[in-house]
Structures are given as structure tokens and as C-alpha cells.
Amino acid sequence: MDGRAAAKDLELLRAHVTGDRDAFAELFHRHRDRLWAVALRTLGDREEAADALQDALLSAHRAAARFRGDSAVTTWLHRIVVNACLDRIRRRQAHPTVPLPDGNRADDGTGGLEPAAPATDHDTVLVVREALAALPLEQRAALVLVDVQGYPVAEVARILGVAEGTVKSRCARGRARLAVLLGHLRPAAVATPSARPGAAAPITDVPGVTPGNPGPVEGVGSGSGRYRRDANQEDT
């Protein structure tokens, strides 16, 4: 993000804090596609991702006055979204539920929040999502941000609040796990050729997880829209 865009984000956040009713909605609309893509790829479920994003936006909406300015506003927003997703995953793991087989799940890959994958690739999309979901939380978050969304390692380190070396290590371990989980797929569908022999490569060329292409956003509220959890989350 260039300096002018970052300055505009900060201006909108400060306007929201001083009472501008439209400023936060405008700030969200500037970043909603990438925020939504991060939530969706991290959780692998549209309904869960929408709820997590709403939780995160409520947290950001209420914590705006406590924004310290030690990172870009977009980094702060992404951090809150990632934390909301990871919190939801931890709650889901602590209290697992079995979905009813009614055939009406919103994440069946057709229509809605992202373009439907071609029929021949639909199974591959589901396999990749399941493989990502099988990764430890920290590795999944790092891989989604670096390999799927295409953020620089330095930016991901700021979003996750860890050292750059930690991000690289989590990505390397996550790629190694994915190489095992997805080894039965054709090579072009799992990873691009690595620049270093034997090294795991970033995930690319998989329908639905193309880096930098989150797809259109539908059904996600803006500004002070549908919120469900009273969260007070600071820049953590």
C-alpha cells in the first residue's frame, strides 16, 4: 500500500473516532475484499467466515480509539480479522459439532461469495481446503496470508505479531505438511516448481485459492451492519 492510501486509512479511522458516521464503513469498503478472502481461506466455510468478519469489524469499530498507530491501519484490521478467525477455530475445536446432511451448506462451492469452480476441479478445491484445515492454526494463518493472499513476509509478521523468521518457519512446515496431504494430486494443481531443488513451493494454480484473487464479496455487512458478539479487541 502506498503512502497516500495509508494516510487515507488513518484519516478515516480518526474521523470515525471523532464521530463521523460514514468513515468506518468507507474504511471497511476499501479493504473488504482482502479481509473477506483471508477469513474465508482461514476458516474454509462461508458462514463461519462471514460471522468471524462481522466479529472482527465490531471489535475494530469499538477499539478504534485505542489504535496506537504503530502499524498501518490495514495491518491492524488484518490482525483483528485473523485473531477472530483463530478464536472461532479454537472454539469449534473445543466444542465440535456434526453438520446435518441436508445438502444446504453454504460452502458447497456454487454461487455466493466466490466464483464457482468448474465441475472438474470442484473436488480438488475441497481437498485443498480440507488440507489447509488440517494444518495447525499458526501454520494455516501464515500460509493463507503468504501463499494464498500473496502478502510479503514482513507484512505477515506485523499482522501476526511475530518475527519474520517465525513466519518463514511456519510456512515451510505448513508446505511440507501440504506436500504430504496433497501428494496424490497432479503436481501443477498443488505447487509451482521451486527455485530450490527439494524445497516446498507456495500453493498456486489451485481453483479457489489463487494468490491475490479473492473474488467478489457478497452478503457481508458494512460499517455498523450485522454484528453478533460484543467484542473488545485491541491491536493484538
Secondary structure, 3 states (H helix, E strand, C coil): CCHHHHHHHHHHHHHHHCCCCCHHHHHHHHHHHHHHHHHHHHHCCHHHHHHHHHHHHHHHHHHHHHCCCCCCHHHHHHHHHHHHHHHHHHHHHHCCCCCCCCCCCCCCCCCCCCCCCCHHHHHHHHHHHHHHHHCCHHHHHHHHHHHHCCCCHHHHHHHHCCCHHHHHHHHHHHHHHHHHHCCCCCHHHCECCCCCCCCCCCECCCCCCCCCCCCCCCCCCCCCCCCCCCCCCCCC
